[in-house]
């Protein structure tokens, strides 16, 4: 086994499955005081330890401006774990984790702080047995990437040619705000770390159902023959939230729904839905097929008719009075930032020629749901001539990603009785009902993959740049036309322009 895949096979006595655990390593977390660290990253690290997937020689190092001792940071970690972890709290597991917790106080522009970080990691290599294996998790704004990466390089923390062990860096989205900035960020990070040591986190790719798309398509003979333009009418990919922007005004204004989730989450789902079967689960093979799909995406000639933008209005939602987007704290009254975006895309391949892919994402919608709906062409209905050909009558395969992960198949069935009436019915599979073990949280899977050196679920810079090449023309069009988003009622399913987008093609959005 290569040095970049350090792990040990472990037979889990509870579920009898062969599981891989991380080898000795230290995870350095920048941005330890943020919500992401508190609510997701720190609990995920504890849950991995609790599941036996991190070794006794694992260490967690926090880096931040707070004047904390190791004990102070450990107390913060424990509080986050007790409030947000998914597995039961156990003192023996906590004692094993906390013995490897360290904190380095300092700012990103403080070379002495990074010198102290180097000393702490050297001490952990020697005393904790982390063996020079260091992962740096940058849960920080992208404008700080260059400074932190350069400090790591200047202190010999980013390379390992002269020392044992590996070095890896993890970066959170957004990966830029357009193609040029994405290329600049990629150049900054890959100037310090080699490309195969850069792990770009898109937490959606860690979700069990997203990974199950590949199993659904390629491990089931009944689906693959139908997964093409001969049988598929269109595909809808939806990410709906029933909440507003909350306290994210500082980030969200000027970014909007398209940059926030369509460029990354939804285009990744499109790629997984439309890709050809890779010859293996190896990172190079899986990424190559996704990149082929993204490179084959073609934009409609009329970008105005192929897109829709919206902003949520104020009003009643779920019996509660909510503010409009323009009334949210720190949002300018003339903001043109969209809280809803919908796009129509085509894929110029033999498999998908003529099959439109509709993507939509928005806040303050009818319910929280993320799903992929593959809608099939209507049958000729030679026997059932009086059956309507509305969208609700078409067969569909719906992959639910959240909140209730699973798959639904919609098909036609005869209504009991003497008449020849058909009605759409659902066959449903839910992970919770079908498997006794719960799905791991996305960040658990992704952090473990970083420590194992398993990159297939992490997009490389080519994927990021191809995604921006798809979205950038829309963003430029909206800016040049000074497009103002149409308001929509809270609790609805978006603005009228989004419904007209599909109506022009004789279709309608499905209601999740």
VOGU-3710 file (C-alpha; in Angstrom, 3 decimals, decimal comma):
1> xxxxxxxxxx> 0,000/0,000/0,000  1,335/3,439/-0,931  2,365/5,918/1,784  -0,567/8,174/0,881  -3,057/5,491/1,928  -2,062/4,830/5,526  -4,769/2,833/7,212  -5,380/-0,370/9,053  -8,188/-2,865/8,400  -10,487/-3,198/11,397
11> xxxxxxxxxx> -13,257/-5,712/11,786  -16,075/-3,805/13,476  -17,675/-6,246/15,946  -21,027/-4,459/15,797  -21,756/-4,470/12,075  -19,216/-7,071/10,888  -18,057/-4,890/8,025  -14,459/-4,349/7,016  -13,698/-0,725/7,915  -10,613/1,338/7,295
21> xxxxxxxxxx> -9,286/3,538/10,080  -6,939/6,468/9,736  -3,285/6,080/10,550  -1,320/8,277/12,988  -1,934/11,921/12,115  -2,475/15,470/13,325  -5,294/17,697/12,051  -4,610/21,433/12,327  -7,818/23,446/12,250  -7,753/27,105/11,235
31> xxxxxxxxxx> -11,022/28,888/12,009  -11,779/26,973/15,195  -14,139/29,661/16,555  -16,500/29,616/13,570  -19,930/27,993/13,387  -18,717/25,344/10,941  -16,033/24,157/13,345  -18,340/24,194/16,354  -21,396/22,580/14,770  -19,825/20,222/12,225
41> xxxxxxxxxx> -16,062/19,712/12,291  -15,344/19,237/15,992  -18,366/16,932/16,550  -17,396/14,934/13,439  -13,875/14,413/14,797  -15,250/13,144/18,114  -17,760/10,881/16,328  -14,943/9,369/14,250  -12,986/8,692/17,419  -16,087/7,236/19,072
51> xxxxxxxxxx> -16,650/4,908/16,110  -13,089/3,641/16,379  -12,035/5,221/13,078  -9,286/7,435/14,517  -6,241/5,876/16,185  -4,935/6,636/19,702  -2,087/8,502/17,970  -4,447/11,131/16,497  -4,002/14,786/17,515  -6,158/17,890/17,032
61> xxxxxxxxxx> -4,490/21,304/16,939  -6,491/24,530/16,963  -5,016/27,774/15,614  -6,636/31,123/16,376  -6,375/34,584/17,868  -8,030/33,721/21,191  -5,805/33,759/24,254  -6,540/30,118/25,080  -4,473/27,453/26,757  -4,675/23,829/25,634
71> xxxxxxxxxx> -7,165/23,266/28,452  -9,321/26,227/27,365  -9,490/24,904/23,795  -10,241/21,406/25,053  -13,182/22,810/27,032  -14,487/24,525/23,878  -14,197/21,271/21,939  -16,037/19,358/24,642  -18,868/21,898/24,685  -19,237/21,597/20,892
81> xxxxxxxxxx> -19,168/17,812/21,113  -21,759/17,614/23,876  -24,145/19,882/21,964  -23,691/18,646/18,398  -22,164/15,164/18,185  -24,257/12,342/16,733  -22,849/9,538/18,894  -23,238/9,163/22,674  -20,689/10,956/24,835  -18,242/8,559/26,490
91> xxxxxxxxxx> -15,621/9,681/28,986  -13,067/7,076/27,891  -13,302/8,230/24,266  -13,135/11,867/25,335  -10,079/11,238/27,493  -8,314/9,621/24,546  -9,161/12,568/22,286  -8,411/15,360/24,751  -4,946/14,022/25,526  -4,011/14,922/21,941
101> xxxxxxxxxx> -5,646/18,382/21,837  -3,389/21,438/21,524  -3,936/25,134/20,821  -1,641/27,658/19,140  -2,469/31,315/19,693  -1,708/33,717/16,866  -2,824/35,634/13,778  -2,438/34,593/10,160  0,230/37,266/9,610  2,281/36,258/12,660
111> xxxxxxxxxx> 5,349/34,209/11,629  6,199/33,520/15,279  2,825/31,821/15,747  3,540/29,500/12,833  6,938/28,815/14,361  5,123/27,742/17,536  2,811/25,589/15,407  5,855/23,859/13,931  7,171/23,180/17,441  3,807/21,808/18,619
121> xxxxxxxxxx> 3,590/19,460/15,641  7,151/18,278/16,218  6,286/17,564/19,855  3,187/15,605/18,782  5,199/13,641/16,228  7,569/12,612/18,998  5,280/12,268/22,009  1,906/11,424/20,487  3,293/9,375/17,597  1,680/11,329/14,744
131> xxxxxxxxxx> 4,724/10,455/12,584  4,878/13,680/10,571  1,414/13,191/9,019  -0,195/16,647/9,080  -3,478/17,856/7,539  -4,260/21,588/7,557  -7,972/22,430/7,450  -8,555/26,012/6,255  -12,049/26,828/7,544  -11,312/30,502/6,826
141> xxxxxxxxxx> -12,283/33,162/4,240  -10,678/32,569/0,824  -8,865/35,912/1,012  -6,770/34,440/3,844  -5,690/31,314/1,906  -2,598/32,907/0,382  -1,294/34,253/3,678  -1,797/30,996/5,568  -0,367/28,835/2,769  2,695/31,068/2,518
151> xxxxxxxxxx> 3,246/30,938/6,283  3,025/27,140/6,175  5,568/27,089/3,346  7,929/29,525/5,080  7,946/27,352/8,191  8,547/24,088/6,296  5,106/22,799/7,271  3,718/22,260/3,765  6,365/19,943/2,329  7,804/16,652/3,481
161> xxxxxxxxxx> 10,667/15,891/1,123  13,214/16,029/3,931  10,999/14,447/6,579  8,745/11,437/7,007  4,975/11,580/6,699  2,553/13,389/4,423  1,144/16,936/4,243  -2,373/17,776/3,025  -4,530/20,890/2,924  -8,319/21,087/3,084
171> xxxxxxxxxx> -10,164/24,140/1,769  -13,845/24,993/2,093  -16,028/26,540/-0,571  -16,484/29,083/-2,040  -13,701/28,285/-4,484  -13,662/31,811/-5,856  -16,536/34,010/-7,062  -15,909/33,556/-10,798  -13,554/31,715/-13,148  -10,662/34,171/-12,822
181> xxxxxxxxxx> -10,744/34,212/-9,014  -11,042/30,405/-8,914  -7,945/30,093/-11,078  -6,117/32,546/-8,834  -7,071/30,596/-5,686  -6,050/27,319/-7,276  -2,684/28,788/-8,241  -2,137/30,120/-4,704  -2,847/26,794/-3,001  -1,078/24,585/-5,556
191> xxxxxxxxxx> 2,001/26,795/-5,449  2,544/25,491/-1,913  0,869/22,046/-1,943  0,987/19,552/-4,829  -2,341/19,059/-6,592  -2,875/15,572/-5,138  -2,462/16,991/-1,595  -5,278/19,571/-2,023  -8,710/18,468/-0,794  -11,573/20,809/-1,753
201> xxxxxxxxxx> -14,498/20,085/0,551  -18,000/20,011/-0,916  -19,916/18,468/1,969  -22,725/17,370/-0,358  -20,382/14,820/-1,893  -20,000/13,180/1,513  -23,717/12,451/1,836  -24,600/8,783/1,589  -27,327/9,282/-1,000  -25,045/11,262/-3,304
211> xxxxxxxxxx> -22,587/8,376/-3,267  -25,473/5,953/-3,787  -26,228/7,592/-7,147  -23,356/5,563/-8,556  -24,666/2,334/-6,998  -28,197/3,049/-8,205  -27,048/3,658/-11,768  -24,287/1,151/-12,271  -25,117/-1,734/-9,909  -28,727/-2,124/-11,070
221> xxxxxxxxxx> -29,253/-3,438/-14,580  -32,858/-2,195/-14,705  -31,871/1,498/-14,758  -28,828/1,859/-16,998  -30,591/0,889/-20,293  -33,181/3,637/-19,651  -30,717/6,329/-18,483  -30,518/8,222/-21,791  -32,304/10,494/-24,241  -34,345/7,631/-25,698
231> xxxxxxxxxx> -36,366/7,351/-22,496  -35,673/10,389/-20,291  -37,757/13,498/-20,943  -35,882/15,859/-18,606  -34,079/16,051/-15,256  -34,858/18,392/-12,345  -32,303/19,046/-9,592  -33,661/20,958/-6,606  -32,132/22,373/-3,444  -34,822/24,123/-1,423
241> xxxxxxxxxx> -34,542/25,666/2,024  -37,443/26,860/4,147  -35,320/29,390/6,060  -34,006/32,837/5,153  -30,413/34,015/5,157  -30,342/34,386/8,949  -27,044/35,894/10,094  -25,257/35,296/6,776  -25,890/38,754/5,287  -22,192/39,619/5,306
251> xxxxxxxxxx> -21,448/36,585/3,148  -24,646/36,222/1,166  -25,207/39,730/-0,216  -23,403/39,949/-3,530  -23,051/36,158/-3,731  -26,593/34,872/-4,159  -28,157/31,467/-4,667  -26,458/30,700/-7,992  -22,906/31,216/-6,731  -23,682/29,809/-3,289
261> xxxxxxxxxx> -25,035/26,401/-4,292  -25,658/25,966/-8,035  -22,001/26,431/-9,051  -20,860/23,729/-6,640  -23,522/21,475/-5,102  -26,008/21,294/-7,963  -23,485/21,069/-10,794  -21,773/18,251/-8,904  -25,134/16,459/-8,684  -25,652/17,048/-12,403
271> xxxxxxxxxx> -22,248/15,542/-13,148  -22,919/12,435/-11,061  -26,345/11,987/-12,652  -25,147/12,374/-16,235  -21,619/10,875/-16,190  -20,568/7,675/-17,914  -19,515/4,712/-15,802  -15,890/5,106/-14,638  -13,642/2,087/-14,963  -12,940/2,204/-11,209
281> xxxxxxxxxx> -13,636/4,237/-8,076  -10,134/5,654/-8,340  -9,979/9,427/-8,050  -8,565/9,951/-11,541  -11,218/7,809/-13,218  -14,181/9,215/-11,275  -13,077/12,820/-11,685  -12,359/12,361/-15,396  -15,942/11,257/-16,094  -17,405/14,154/-14,124
291> xxxxxxxxxx> -15,182/16,607/-15,960  -16,316/15,211/-19,332  -19,938/15,969/-18,420  -19,202/19,498/-17,206  -17,157/20,188/-20,349  -20,100/18,981/-22,476  -22,637/21,349/-20,883  -24,023/23,772/-23,478  -25,841/26,994/-22,616  -29,049/27,978/-24,415
301> xxxxxxxxxx> -28,709/30,916/-26,814  -31,190/33,072/-24,881  -29,857/33,231/-21,315  -32,780/35,372/-20,169  -35,318/32,709/-21,138  -33,094/29,957/-19,719  -32,901/31,432/-16,211  -35,003/32,943/-13,453  -34,071/34,952/-10,361  -36,087/35,733/-7,263
311> xxxxxxxxxx> -35,997/37,390/-3,842  -38,261/36,276/-1,014  -40,841/38,769/0,187  -42,091/39,209/3,721  -45,260/37,632/5,026  -46,583/34,565/6,784  -44,700/31,287/6,582  -45,791/28,355/8,692  -47,945/30,676/10,783  -45,004/32,942/11,560
321> xxxxxxxxxx> -44,412/36,458/10,264  -41,063/36,618/8,437  -39,089/39,513/6,992  -38,378/40,026/3,317  -34,813/39,650/2,066  -34,490/43,415/1,688  -35,575/43,848/5,329  -32,933/41,443/6,662  -30,253/43,018/8,826  -27,328/44,533/6,854
331> xxxxxxxxxx> -28,961/43,968/3,440  -29,071/47,164/1,312  -32,574/48,211/0,311  -31,577/48,196/-3,369  -29,772/44,817/-3,334  -30,119/42,765/-6,533  -28,776/39,617/-4,883  -31,020/36,649/-5,658  -32,284/34,247/-3,003  -33,697/31,976/-5,732
341> xxxxxxxxxx> -32,107/30,959/-9,017  -33,157/28,507/-11,713  -31,207/27,510/-14,829  -31,836/25,380/-17,895  -28,796/23,531/-19,240  -28,174/21,068/-22,062  -25,507/18,360/-22,247  -24,012/17,861/-25,678  -23,405/14,112/-25,583  -25,022/11,207/-27,397
351> xxxxxxxxxx> -26,569/9,980/-24,138  -28,233/13,293/-23,225  -28,805/15,093/-26,531  -32,144/16,912/-26,356  -32,689/16,263/-22,619  -32,831/19,531/-20,655  -31,488/19,670/-17,111  -33,334/22,169/-14,890  -31,534/23,326/-11,746  -33,136/25,408/-8,989
361> xxxxxxxxxx> -32,069/26,587/-5,549  -33,755/28,964/-3,160  -34,536/30,097/0,354  -37,904/30,540/2,076  -39,454/27,877/-0,137  -42,198/25,373/0,661  -39,994/22,926/2,540  -36,394/21,895/3,056  -35,500/19,320/0,427  -32,719/18,391/-1,958
371> xxxxxxxxxx> -33,510/15,912/-4,711  -32,747/14,751/-8,233  -35,817/13,867/-10,310  -35,282/11,902/-13,527  -38,582/12,294/-15,393  -39,248/9,752/-18,157  -41,107/10,253/-21,412  -44,811/9,472/-21,483  -45,862/6,060/-22,709  -48,010/5,798/-25,871
381> xxxxxxxxxx> -50,982/4,569/-23,764  -52,516/2,511/-26,572  -54,664/0,603/-24,087  -55,400/3,536/-21,785  -56,241/6,119/-24,429  -58,029/8,539/-22,120  -55,101/8,944/-19,775  -53,789/12,514/-19,664  -50,215/13,319/-20,615  -49,563/15,767/-17,813
391> xxxxxxxxxx> -46,196/15,795/-16,072  -47,742/14,194/-12,979  -48,556/11,114/-15,100  -44,976/10,562/-16,235  -42,807/7,919/-14,625  -40,072/9,433/-12,478  -37,177/8,243/-10,384  -36,492/10,661/-7,521  -33,273/10,512/-5,515  -33,810/12,270/-2,189
401> xxxxxxxxxx> -30,614/13,659/-0,696  -32,099/15,448/2,301  -33,753/15,424/4,706  -35,192/11,882/4,407  -32,527/10,165/2,301  -33,847/7,573/-0,115  -35,291/6,867/-3,555  -38,860/7,066/-4,852  -40,137/5,582/-8,123  -43,368/7,038/-9,511
411> xxxxxxxxxx> -45,336/4,759/-11,807  -48,849/4,327/-13,132  -51,267/1,874/-11,563  -54,861/0,991/-12,322  -57,398/2,300/-9,836  -59,427/-0,562/-8,279  -62,818/-1,005/-9,909  -64,330/-1,736/-13,286  -63,173/1,474/-14,959  -59,838/1,710/-16,798
421> xxxxxxxxxx> -58,536/4,652/-14,804  -54,840/5,072/-14,023  -53,292/6,915/-11,128  -49,679/7,762/-10,273  -48,397/5,843/-7,244  -45,032/5,784/-5,466  -42,676/2,980/-4,536  -40,420/4,253/-1,788  -37,064/3,246/-0,348  -35,715/5,052/2,723
431> xxxxxxxxxx> -32,288/4,554/4,220  -33,620/4,832/7,754  -36,149/2,053/7,218  -33,882/-0,274/5,240  -30,620/-0,213/7,190  -30,094/-0,632/10,906  -26,905/1,460/10,911  -27,248/5,203/10,455  -25,499/7,000/7,615  -22,348/8,802/8,711
441> xxxxxxxxxx> -22,494/12,578/8,755  -20,972/14,038/5,580  -18,096/15,715/7,387  -17,218/12,477/9,161  -16,779/10,739/5,822  -14,832/13,599/4,266  -12,470/14,205/7,203  -11,736/10,488/7,348  -11,036/10,455/3,608  -8,584/13,345/4,028
451> xxxxxxxxxx> -6,692/11,440/6,718  -6,738/8,272/4,604  -5,596/10,152/1,512  -8,689/9,070/-0,454  -9,520/11,871/-2,945  -12,413/10,602/-5,164  -15,102/12,657/-3,351  -13,114/15,895/-3,605  -13,321/17,948/-6,825  -9,983/18,935/-8,323
461> xxxxxxxxxx> -9,351/22,368/-9,764  -10,399/21,362/-13,298  -13,924/20,591/-12,046  -14,120/23,884/-10,170  -13,055/25,868/-13,225  -15,457/24,019/-15,546  -18,325/24,801/-13,160  -17,478/28,498/-13,237  -17,355/28,391/-17,043  -20,996/27,268/-16,935
471> xxxxxxxxxx> -22,218/29,870/-14,428  -20,119/32,899/-15,422  -22,083/33,668/-18,643  -25,328/33,791/-16,652  -23,767/36,039/-13,998  -22,381/38,393/-16,670  -25,762/38,483/-18,436  -27,623/39,326/-15,216  -25,104/42,053/-14,397  -25,072/43,572/-17,887
481> xxxxxxxxxx> -28,883/43,600/-18,015  -29,112/44,850/-14,416  -31,572/42,013/-13,847  -33,663/42,578/-10,758  -34,943/39,385/-9,073  -38,691/38,918/-8,997  -40,233/38,715/-5,532  -41,943/35,532/-4,367  -44,040/34,714/-1,349  -42,379/32,929/1,591
491> xxxxxxxxxx> -43,428/29,290/1,675  -44,071/29,233/-2,082  -41,968/27,466/-4,716  -40,330/30,501/-6,222  -41,185/33,364/-8,564  -43,547/33,150/-11,519  -40,595/33,523/-13,891  -39,284/30,148/-12,691  -42,561/28,468/-13,554  -42,585/30,176/-16,959
501> xxxxxxxxxx> -39,087/28,798/-17,557  -40,475/25,254/-17,687  -43,881/26,201/-19,101  -42,173/27,444/-22,266  -41,051/23,838/-22,800  -44,468/22,380/-21,943  -43,248/21,164/-18,547  -43,718/22,026/-14,889  -41,659/21,830/-11,720  -42,550/18,832/-9,600
511> xx> -43,629/19,562/-6,053  -41,245/17,703/-3,696
//
